[in-house]
């Protein structure tokens, strides 16, 4: 069940998406959008960097929470609104892409609905934070945000006021869950051999969020 804050945040993001699509000229479908995918490790600072990129590029950040809602039954109204804001040609192209991934049998599972949500959002400028968007958006600029394990553990200790043992368990569990999700998602969309391939790899051990953001912006605009 969505909380009031989450519902308001998601409603705002969907409304911005609808407005962006509405304002696009008819020829915009031929032009590539500003699409960045960010894959990150817990404690590496990926979310903060994504938010800073959002401010610089004027895009919406679509993180786990929003995508999970859009790709779940509870988000069907949001997803329908966004999908229907596209013209019929784009709707058909998205359905065809999803069918290519899953074959002609469209099982309404999370792994089926998630690509549809991502493809729909990708019709406008967007920054994707996680959820395997890098696996299905080859035209996007793919960034990986990492940091050494010890650094990430200490950041989680400071941020969440946890003991070292609790922070380490949380970080390791997050790493395992994210890797498991990506492997399962890749399998579900017929990617036979899952590989992490990125345009830019950033280690935030010695970089501030502002510094990392500047590097990404420079590389993205080349």
LOKE-290328 format. One record per residue (C-alpha): x, y, z. Coordinates in steps of 0.001 Angstrom, whole numbers. Each point is the difference from the previous one (the first is absolute). Layout:
<pts>
{c1:X c2:Y c3:Z}
...
</pts>
This chain:
<pts>
{c1:0 c2:0 c3:0}
{c1:1350 c2:3405 c3:-940}
{c1:559 c2:2561 c3:2736}
{c1:-1327 c2:3517 c3:-496}
{c1:3524 c2:1328 c3:-590}
{c1:849 c2:-2707 c3:-2529}
{c1:-3307 c2:465 c3:-1822}
{c1:598 c2:3752 c3:-252}
{c1:3557 c2:-557 c3:-1276}
{c1:-1097 c2:-2544 c3:-2605}
{c1:-2952 c2:2135 c3:-1098}
{c1:2391 c2:2933 c3:-490}
{c1:2423 c2:-2113 c3:-2045}
{c1:-2784 c2:-1374 c3:-2204}
{c1:-1431 c2:3479 c3:-525}
{c1:3425 c2:1318 c3:-1068}
{c1:299 c2:-2910 c3:-2417}
{c1:-3421 c2:681 c3:-1534}
{c1:862 c2:3677 c3:-429}
{c1:3365 c2:-827 c3:-1596}
{c1:-1663 c2:-2286 c3:-2544}
{c1:-2717 c2:2564 c3:-693}
{c1:2555 c2:2740 c3:-674}
{c1:2085 c2:-2095 c3:-2383}
{c1:-357 c2:1068 c3:-3629}
{c1:-1139 c2:-2714 c3:-2411}
{c1:3506 c2:-413 c3:-1419}
{c1:1448 c2:-653 c3:3473}
{c1:-548 c2:-3748 c3:-370}
{c1:2891 c2:-19 c3:-2477}
{c1:2337 c2:1722 c3:2442}
{c1:1795 c2:-1901 c3:2780}
{c1:-1029 c2:944 c3:3509}
{c1:2264 c2:723 c3:2911}
{c1:161 c2:-3443 c3:1587}
{c1:2421 c2:-981 c3:2748}
{c1:-49 c2:-3234 c3:1966}
{c1:1794 c2:-144 c3:3318}
{c1:938 c2:-3311 c3:1571}
{c1:1444 c2:322 c3:3474}
{c1:1074 c2:-1788 c3:3136}
{c1:-1535 c2:817 c3:3364}
{c1:2061 c2:2692 c3:1686}
{c1:1692 c2:1140 c3:-3207}
{c1:-2118 c2:3174 c3:-277}
{c1:-1911 c2:-837 c3:-3167}
{c1:-3315 c2:1513 c3:1069}
{c1:1540 c2:3348 c3:967}
{c1:1857 c2:120 c3:-3301}
{c1:-3189 c2:-825 c3:-1918}
{c1:-1852 c2:2845 c3:1722}
{c1:2785 c2:2443 c3:-869}
{c1:-87 c2:-1145 c3:-3633}
{c1:-3746 c2:501 c3:63}
{c1:465 c2:3645 c3:1010}
{c1:2652 c2:599 c3:-2655}
{c1:-1830 c2:-1659 c3:-2900}
{c1:-3580 c2:784 c3:913}
{c1:-955 c2:-3693 c3:-40}
{c1:-2078 c2:-2054 c3:2398}
{c1:1775 c2:-2704 c3:2006}
{c1:-1869 c2:-3293 c3:-210}
{c1:1241 c2:-2074 c3:2909}
{c1:-965 c2:-3334 c3:1448}
{c1:-3044 c2:1234 c3:1880}
{c1:-1632 c2:1689 c3:-2990}
{c1:777 c2:-2799 c3:-2438}
{c1:-1212 c2:-2628 c3:2445}
{c1:-3344 c2:1782 c3:268}
{c1:-322 c2:483 c3:-3758}
{c1:877 c2:-3629 c3:-669}
{c1:-2343 c2:-1405 c3:2636}
{c1:-3750 c2:-379 c3:228}
{c1:-237 c2:2946 c3:2392}
{c1:1497 c2:2248 c3:-2663}
{c1:-2231 c2:-1040 c3:-2879}
{c1:-1826 c2:3339 c3:-119}
{c1:3261 c2:1959 c3:-143}
{c1:1432 c2:-2331 c3:-2626}
{c1:-3157 c2:207 c3:-2105}
{c1:-7 c2:3795 c3:131}
{c1:3607 c2:176 c3:-1134}
{c1:-373 c2:-2621 c3:-2716}
{c1:-3143 c2:1594 c3:-1393}
{c1:1651 c2:3420 c3:-148}
{c1:2138 c2:-1370 c3:-2876}
{c1:-1192 c2:-167 c3:-3577}
{c1:-1127 c2:-3358 c3:-1419}
{c1:3253 c2:-508 c3:-1904}
{c1:2079 c2:204 c3:3159}
{c1:-2444 c2:-2190 c3:1906}
{c1:306 c2:-2656 c3:-2688}
{c1:3785 c2:212 c3:3}
{c1:149 c2:-505 c3:3755}
{c1:-2338 c2:-2998 c3:-116}
{c1:2107 c2:-1471 c3:-2796}
{c1:3209 c2:440 c3:1998}
{c1:-1494 c2:-1715 c3:3042}
{c1:-1336 c2:-2823 c3:-2170}
{c1:3466 c2:-445 c3:-1506}
{c1:1421 c2:-457 c3:3480}
{c1:-2641 c2:-2436 c3:1221}
{c1:-1270 c2:-1666 c3:-3144}
{c1:-3650 c2:149 c3:-933}
{c1:-1227 c2:-1245 c3:3379}
{c1:-350 c2:3115 c3:2134}
{c1:-41 c2:-1132 c3:3611}
{c1:-976 c2:2863 c3:2288}
{c1:2826 c2:-301 c3:2459}
{c1:2196 c2:2662 c3:1509}
{c1:2805 c2:-826 c3:-2423}
{c1:-2430 c2:446 c3:-2892}
{c1:-1451 c2:3285 c3:1219}
{c1:3329 c2:1572 c3:981}
{c1:1367 c2:233 c3:-3594}
{c1:-3305 c2:1509 c3:-1135}
{c1:297 c2:2672 c3:2690}
{c1:3646 c2:692 c3:-898}
{c1:-666 c2:182 c3:-3746}
{c1:-2919 c2:2358 c3:602}
{c1:2055 c2:2326 c3:2197}
{c1:2862 c2:-84 c3:-2526}
{c1:-2202 c2:1816 c3:-2524}
{c1:942 c2:3153 c3:1885}
{c1:3249 c2:1189 c3:1608}
{c1:723 c2:-2070 c3:3109}
{c1:2557 c2:-1251 c3:2486}
{c1:-489 c2:-3601 c3:1109}
{c1:1360 c2:-1045 c3:3376}
{c1:355 c2:-3780 c3:81}
{c1:-2736 c2:-2525 c3:-881}
{c1:2063 c2:-1434 c3:-2883}
{c1:-777 c2:2850 c3:-2400}
{c1:3540 c2:-292 c3:-1379}
{c1:-868 c2:-3473 c3:-1316}
{c1:-2798 c2:1169 c3:-2299}
{c1:916 c2:3557 c3:-1041}
{c1:3031 c2:-273 c3:-2312}
{c1:-414 c2:3608 c3:-1118}
{c1:463 c2:1317 c3:3546}
{c1:3246 c2:1117 c3:1626}
{c1:826 c2:-2655 c3:2599}
{c1:1794 c2:927 c3:3221}
{c1:1180 c2:-2240 c3:2832}
{c1:642 c2:1544 c3:3443}
{c1:2215 c2:-2024 c3:2350}
{c1:2139 c2:374 c3:3117}
{c1:2177 c2:-2362 c3:2068}
{c1:-1928 c2:-2243 c3:2407}
{c1:1509 c2:1563 c3:3131}
{c1:-860 c2:3498 c3:-1168}
{c1:-3576 c2:-1018 c3:-713}
{c1:-355 c2:-1696 c3:3385}
{c1:1197 c2:3098 c3:1848}
{c1:-2317 c2:2244 c3:-2000}
{c1:-2993 c2:-2164 c3:917}
{c1:1137 c2:-26 c3:3630}
{c1:80 c2:3814 c3:16}
{c1:-3180 c2:484 c3:-2020}
{c1:-2195 c2:-2514 c3:1829}
{c1:1713 c2:-21 c3:3409}
{c1:696 c2:-3738 c3:-160}
{c1:2683 c2:-2141 c3:1559}
{c1:2743 c2:-1178 c3:-2289}
{c1:-1381 c2:-3529 c3:9}
{c1:-3516 c2:1147 c3:-873}
{c1:1241 c2:2345 c3:-2723}
{c1:2181 c2:-2679 c3:-1561}
{c1:-2883 c2:-2473 c3:-15}
{c1:-2265 c2:2572 c3:-1641}
{c1:2545 c2:889 c3:-2698}
{c1:831 c2:-3612 c3:-817}
{c1:-3687 c2:-931 c3:-74}
{c1:-712 c2:2912 c3:-2344}
{c1:2826 c2:-1038 c3:-2337}
{c1:-1348 c2:-3552 c3:-102}
{c1:-3621 c2:1056 c3:-569}
{c1:894 c2:2410 c3:-2796}
{c1:2172 c2:-2557 c3:-1771}
{c1:-2702 c2:-2651 c3:343}
{c1:-2672 c2:2353 c3:-1341}
{c1:2099 c2:945 c3:-3035}
{c1:746 c2:-3621 c3:-853}
{c1:-3660 c2:-985 c3:321}
{c1:-1149 c2:3050 c3:-1966}
{c1:2531 c2:-668 c3:-2767}
{c1:-1189 c2:-3594 c3:-219}
{c1:-3649 c2:1065 c3:-129}
{c1:636 c2:2334 c3:-2950}
{c1:1938 c2:-2625 c3:-1924}
{c1:3491 c2:1355 c3:584}
{c1:1825 c2:-3313 c3:-51}
{c1:3245 c2:1184 c3:1541}
{c1:-326 c2:2822 c3:2502}
{c1:2862 c2:2477 c3:-64}
{c1:458 c2:3387 c3:1609}
{c1:1215 c2:2353 c3:-2737}
{c1:207 c2:3728 c3:607}
{c1:1127 c2:3126 c3:-1822}
{c1:1468 c2:1464 c3:3172}
{c1:1143 c2:-1556 c3:3275}
{c1:458 c2:2342 c3:2962}
{c1:1569 c2:-865 c3:3353}
{c1:-1175 c2:2499 c3:2628}
{c1:2742 c2:-864 c3:2503}
{c1:1732 c2:3324 c3:-654}
{c1:-2718 c2:1843 c3:-1872}
{c1:-2766 c2:2183 c3:1401}
{c1:-3489 c2:-283 c3:-1445}
{c1:566 c2:3348 c3:-1740}
{c1:3258 c2:-1243 c3:-1505}
{c1:-1576 c2:-3220 c3:-1244}
{c1:-2928 c2:1943 c3:-1454}
{c1:2357 c2:2301 c3:-1917}
{c1:1867 c2:-2964 c3:-1487}
{c1:-3240 c2:-1668 c3:-1107}
{c1:-1333 c2:3211 c3:-1539}
{c1:3242 c2:566 c3:-1916}
{c1:76 c2:-3553 c3:-1338}
{c1:-3736 c2:-1 c3:-804}
{c1:245 c2:3209 c3:-2037}
{c1:3001 c2:-1116 c3:-2099}
</pts>
